[in-house]
Amino acid sequence: MEQLTDLKAILHSKRANIYYLEKCRVMQKDGRVLYLTEAKDQNYYWNIPIANTTVILLGTGTSITQAAMRMLASAGVLVGFCGGGGSPLFTGSEIEWLTPQSEYRPTEYVQGWLSFWFDDSKRLTVAKTFQDARTEYLQRIWQKDRDLKAENFFIDDHELNNALNGYSQQIQHAEKVGDLLQKEALLTKQLYRYAAKTTKLGDFIREREATDLANGFLNHGNYLAYGLAATTLWVLGIPHGFAVMHGKTRRGALVFDVADLIKDAIVLPWAFVCAKEKITEQEFRQQILQKFTEHKALDFMFEQVKQQALRGDWS
């Protein structure tokens, strides 16, 4: 079996893989973590490269052995149980994230985070910084992604520019988190409208329970983003309940805050493009994960959270 130091050779922010598995059994065999799928005439084993994996989502019809969990924990892989297709992620008082435990996880980031979190004005400042980073990331990604440009997503579109610039100005004038949430919801609606018009899905209405492809892909992609966000916070040792924008009474709210950094830039446009092309859910998932890697989404999340935890400029 590989040593613990070998398994952690790849930093979490540099790992490439997120797995969603269904109708299979995850197990440890010959010092490796495998998943077993059962076919009509024979069974197939597939290797999971755990040293380069951030998250494993276990969907319907899955099971996992204690030995496999031990190896995943030693490699620092986050494991979550979820519904079919990767959503919903069961959290709260139901099945939740299974996080590897170590007494040597870092403390500097949670201590830095808590140093400002109990002050409303400082928490609002961090929320504003996150929103600025979110819009800047969207502008940067849409500016350089040739695939998006080929789908007619242009960052210099007049309507889109007005929406983003207007939101950037409104961020600075927000006096409380509630104001920020209202303005953020309006921006998201404008982005939905732009994406729907660009992909000729003009009658789109965002409903999480809807069964159309665009809504389903948005749900699916968002949950993949939540996986990246949860991984970021777990590695840095910051509990998910210390949100800066979403409701303080929601146990996983900080996951939503961090996921919002990259959702609009990557998940939103590709959910509409893939819905227009009527591709399968598996193909959509592969597209989103490829874009997460291409645009270093996990790196960006780590960078933003670490900067805010250690900003130290409150005086």
C-alpha positions as CSV (number, residue, x, y, z in Angstrom):
1,M,0.0,0.0,0.0
2,E,1.2,3.5,-0.8
3,Q,2.5,5.6,2.1
4,L,0.5,8.6,3.3
5,T,3.2,11.0,2.0
6,D,3.0,9.5,-1.4
7,L,-0.7,9.8,-1.7
8,K,-0.7,13.5,-0.9
9,A,2.0,14.3,-3.5
10,I,-0.5,16.3,-5.6
11,L,-2.0,19.3,-3.9
12,H,-5.8,19.4,-3.7
13,S,-5.8,22.6,-5.7
14,K,-3.9,20.9,-8.6
15,R,-5.9,17.6,-8.7
16,A,-7.8,16.9,-11.9
17,N,-10.5,14.4,-11.1
18,I,-14.0,14.5,-9.8
19,Y,-15.9,11.2,-10.0
20,Y,-19.6,10.6,-10.1
21,L,-20.4,6.9,-9.7
22,E,-23.7,5.0,-9.8
23,K,-24.8,1.4,-9.9
24,C,-21.4,0.1,-8.7
25,R,-19.4,-1.0,-5.7
26,V,-16.3,0.9,-4.6
27,M,-13.6,-1.3,-3.0
28,Q,-10.0,-1.7,-2.2
29,K,-8.0,-4.3,-4.1
30,D,-4.3,-4.9,-4.2
31,G,-3.5,-1.5,-2.6
32,R,-5.7,0.4,-5.1
33,V,-9.3,1.8,-4.9
34,L,-11.5,0.3,-7.7
35,Y,-15.1,0.4,-8.6
36,L,-16.9,-2.7,-9.8
37,T,-19.7,-2.6,-12.4
38,E,-21.7,-5.7,-13.1
39,A,-22.5,-6.6,-16.7
40,K,-24.7,-9.4,-17.9
41,D,-22.0,-11.9,-18.5
42,Q,-19.1,-10.6,-16.4
43,N,-17.9,-7.9,-14.0
44,Y,-15.6,-5.0,-14.8
45,Y,-13.1,-3.3,-12.4
46,W,-12.0,0.3,-13.0
47,N,-9.2,2.0,-11.2
48,I,-9.6,5.3,-9.4
49,P,-6.4,7.3,-9.3
50,I,-6.9,8.6,-5.7
51,A,-3.8,10.7,-5.5
52,N,-5.2,12.9,-8.3
53,T,-8.8,12.9,-7.2
54,T,-10.5,15.7,-5.2
55,V,-14.1,14.4,-4.9
56,I,-16.0,11.2,-5.3
57,L,-19.8,11.5,-5.5
58,L,-21.7,8.2,-4.9
59,G,-25.1,8.2,-6.7
60,T,-27.9,5.7,-6.8
61,G,-27.1,2.0,-6.5
62,T,-23.7,2.5,-5.0
63,S,-21.9,1.0,-2.0
64,I,-18.4,1.4,-0.6
65,T,-16.2,-0.8,1.6
66,Q,-14.5,0.2,4.9
67,A,-11.1,-0.6,3.3
68,A,-11.8,1.7,0.4
69,M,-12.9,4.5,2.7
70,R,-9.7,4.1,4.7
71,M,-7.5,4.5,1.6
72,L,-9.6,7.5,0.3
73,A,-9.3,9.2,3.7
74,S,-5.5,8.7,3.7
75,A,-5.3,10.4,0.3
76,G,-7.6,13.3,1.4
77,V,-10.4,12.5,-1.0
78,L,-13.8,14.0,-0.1
79,V,-16.6,11.5,-0.5
80,G,-20.3,12.5,-0.7
81,F,-23.6,10.6,-1.2
82,C,-25.9,12.2,-3.7
83,G,-29.0,11.5,-5.8
84,G,-29.0,10.3,-9.4
85,G,-27.0,12.4,-11.9
86,G,-24.9,14.1,-9.1
87,S,-27.8,16.0,-7.4
88,P,-29.0,16.6,-4.9
89,L,-26.2,16.3,-2.5
90,F,-27.6,15.0,0.8
91,T,-26.4,17.2,3.6
92,G,-27.6,18.6,6.9
93,S,-29.1,15.9,9.1
94,E,-29.2,13.3,6.4
95,I,-26.3,11.6,4.7
96,E,-23.5,14.1,4.5
97,W,-19.9,14.6,3.4
98,L,-17.5,12.0,4.7
99,T,-14.4,14.0,5.4
100,P,-11.0,12.4,6.1
101,Q,-9.9,13.2,9.6
102,S,-6.4,14.3,10.7
103,E,-5.2,16.2,13.8
104,Y,-2.6,17.9,11.6
105,R,-5.1,19.7,9.3
106,P,-4.1,23.5,9.0
107,T,-5.4,25.9,11.6
108,E,-4.2,29.3,10.3
109,Y,-7.0,29.7,7.8
110,V,-9.9,28.9,10.2
111,Q,-8.3,31.2,12.8
112,G,-7.9,34.0,10.2
113,W,-11.5,33.4,9.1
114,L,-13.0,33.6,12.6
115,S,-10.9,36.7,13.4
116,F,-13.3,38.7,11.2
117,W,-16.4,36.5,10.9
118,F,-18.2,37.8,14.1
119,D,-18.0,41.4,12.9
120,D,-20.9,42.2,10.5
121,S,-19.1,45.0,8.7
122,K,-16.0,42.8,8.1
123,R,-18.1,39.9,6.9
124,L,-19.9,42.2,4.5
125,T,-16.5,43.4,3.2
126,V,-15.4,39.8,2.5
127,A,-18.8,39.2,0.8
128,K,-18.2,42.2,-1.5
129,T,-14.7,41.0,-2.3
130,F,-16.1,37.6,-3.3
131,Q,-18.6,39.2,-5.6
132,D,-16.0,41.4,-7.2
133,A,-13.8,38.3,-7.7
134,R,-16.8,36.5,-9.2
135,T,-17.5,39.1,-11.9
136,E,-13.8,39.5,-12.7
137,Y,-13.4,35.7,-13.1
138,L,-16.5,35.6,-15.4
139,Q,-15.1,38.4,-17.5
140,R,-11.7,36.8,-17.8
141,I,-13.0,33.3,-18.7
142,W,-15.6,34.5,-21.2
143,Q,-12.9,36.8,-22.8
144,K,-10.4,33.9,-23.4
145,D,-12.6,30.8,-23.9
146,R,-12.7,30.2,-27.6
147,D,-15.3,27.5,-27.3
148,L,-17.7,30.0,-25.6
149,K,-17.0,32.6,-28.3
150,A,-17.8,29.9,-30.9
151,E,-21.2,29.6,-29.2
152,N,-21.7,33.4,-29.5
153,F,-21.0,34.2,-25.8
154,F,-19.2,37.5,-26.0
155,I,-18.1,39.5,-22.9
156,D,-18.2,42.8,-24.9
157,D,-21.9,42.4,-25.6
158,H,-23.6,45.7,-24.7
159,E,-26.4,44.2,-22.6
160,L,-24.0,41.9,-20.7
161,N,-21.5,44.7,-20.1
162,N,-24.1,47.0,-18.7
163,A,-25.3,44.2,-16.3
164,L,-21.8,43.4,-15.1
165,N,-20.7,47.0,-14.7
166,G,-23.9,48.0,-13.0
167,Y,-23.5,45.1,-10.5
168,S,-19.9,46.1,-9.8
169,Q,-21.0,49.6,-8.8
170,Q,-24.0,48.2,-6.8
171,I,-21.6,45.9,-4.8
172,Q,-19.8,48.9,-3.4
173,H,-23.0,50.7,-2.3
174,A,-24.5,47.7,-0.5
175,E,-25.0,48.4,3.2
176,K,-26.0,44.9,4.3
177,V,-25.8,41.4,3.0
178,G,-29.5,41.4,2.2
179,D,-28.9,44.2,-0.3
180,L,-26.1,42.2,-1.9
181,L,-28.2,39.1,-2.2
182,Q,-31.0,41.1,-4.0
183,K,-28.5,42.6,-6.5
184,E,-26.8,39.2,-7.0
185,A,-30.2,37.5,-7.8
186,L,-30.9,40.3,-10.3
187,L,-27.6,39.8,-12.0
188,T,-28.1,36.0,-12.2
189,K,-31.5,36.5,-13.9
190,Q,-29.8,38.8,-16.4
191,L,-27.2,36.2,-17.2
192,Y,-29.9,33.5,-17.6
193,R,-31.7,35.8,-20.0
194,Y,-28.5,36.5,-22.0
195,A,-27.6,32.8,-22.2
196,A,-31.2,31.8,-23.1
197,K,-31.3,34.4,-25.9
198,T,-27.8,33.4,-27.2
199,T,-28.7,29.7,-27.3
200,K,-32.3,30.4,-28.6
201,L,-33.9,29.0,-25.4
202,G,-36.0,32.1,-25.0
203,D,-38.7,30.7,-22.9
204,F,-36.4,29.6,-20.1
205,I,-37.5,30.0,-16.5
206,R,-35.1,28.9,-13.7
207,E,-36.8,26.3,-11.6
208,R,-34.7,23.8,-9.6
209,E,-37.5,21.1,-9.8
210,A,-38.1,21.6,-13.5
211,T,-37.3,18.7,-15.9
212,D,-36.0,20.5,-18.9
213,L,-32.4,20.0,-19.9
214,A,-31.2,23.5,-19.1
215,N,-32.5,23.4,-15.5
216,G,-31.2,19.9,-15.1
217,F,-27.8,20.8,-16.3
218,L,-27.7,23.9,-14.1
219,N,-28.5,21.7,-11.1
220,H,-25.9,19.1,-12.0
221,G,-23.1,21.6,-12.8
222,N,-23.9,23.6,-9.6
223,Y,-23.5,20.5,-7.5
224,L,-20.1,19.7,-9.1
225,A,-19.1,23.3,-8.2
226,Y,-20.3,22.6,-4.6
227,G,-18.0,19.6,-4.6
228,L,-15.0,21.9,-5.5
229,A,-16.1,24.4,-2.9
230,A,-16.5,21.8,-0.1
231,T,-13.1,20.4,-1.0
232,T,-11.5,23.8,-0.8
233,L,-13.0,24.5,2.6
234,W,-12.2,21.1,4.0
235,V,-8.5,21.3,2.9
236,L,-8.2,24.7,4.5
237,G,-10.0,23.6,7.6
238,I,-12.8,26.2,7.5
239,P,-16.2,24.9,8.7
240,H,-19.0,25.3,6.1
241,G,-21.3,27.1,8.5
242,F,-19.3,30.4,8.6
243,A,-20.8,32.0,5.5
244,V,-20.3,35.6,4.5
245,M,-23.3,36.0,2.2
246,H,-25.7,33.1,2.3
247,G,-27.9,32.5,5.4
248,K,-26.0,32.1,8.6
249,T,-28.5,29.5,9.7
250,R,-27.7,27.2,6.8
251,R,-25.0,24.7,7.9
252,G,-23.4,24.5,4.4
253,A,-23.8,28.1,3.4
254,L,-20.1,28.9,3.0
255,V,-20.0,26.1,0.3
256,F,-22.6,28.1,-1.7
257,D,-20.6,31.3,-1.2
258,V,-17.4,29.8,-2.5
259,A,-19.1,27.9,-5.4
260,D,-20.6,31.2,-6.6
261,L,-17.1,32.3,-7.4
262,I,-17.1,30.1,-10.5
263,K,-20.7,29.0,-11.3
264,D,-21.7,31.9,-13.5
265,A,-18.4,31.8,-15.5
266,I,-18.5,28.1,-16.3
267,V,-21.6,26.2,-15.3
268,L,-24.2,28.7,-16.5
269,P,-23.2,29.2,-20.1
270,W,-22.4,25.5,-20.7
271,A,-25.7,24.4,-19.2
272,F,-27.5,26.3,-21.9
273,V,-25.1,25.3,-24.7
274,C,-25.4,21.7,-23.8
275,A,-29.1,21.9,-23.5
276,K,-29.3,23.5,-27.0
277,E,-27.2,20.5,-28.3
278,K,-29.3,18.0,-26.4
279,I,-26.3,16.1,-25.2
280,T,-26.4,13.4,-22.5
281,E,-25.9,14.1,-18.8
282,Q,-22.6,12.2,-18.8
283,E,-21.4,14.3,-21.8
284,F,-22.4,17.5,-19.9
285,R,-20.6,16.4,-16.8
286,Q,-17.4,15.7,-18.8
287,Q,-17.6,19.1,-20.5
288,I,-18.0,20.9,-17.1
289,L,-15.2,19.0,-15.5
290,Q,-13.0,19.7,-18.5
291,K,-13.7,23.4,-18.2
292,F,-13.1,23.4,-14.4
293,T,-9.6,22.0,-15.2
294,E,-9.0,24.3,-18.2
295,H,-9.8,27.4,-16.3
296,K,-8.2,26.3,-13.0
297,A,-11.5,26.7,-11.1
298,L,-10.2,24.9,-8.0
299,D,-7.0,27.0,-7.9
300,F,-9.1,30.1,-8.1
301,M,-11.3,29.0,-5.2
302,F,-8.3,28.2,-3.0
303,E,-6.7,31.6,-3.9
304,Q,-9.7,33.6,-3.0
305,V,-10.5,31.9,0.3
306,K,-6.9,32.0,1.5
307,Q,-6.6,35.7,0.6
308,Q,-9.7,36.5,2.7
309,A,-8.7,34.3,5.6
310,L,-5.3,35.9,5.8
311,R,-6.0,39.4,4.6
312,G,-5.1,41.0,8.0
313,D,-5.9,44.6,6.8
314,W,-8.8,45.3,9.2
315,S,-7.2,48.0,11.2
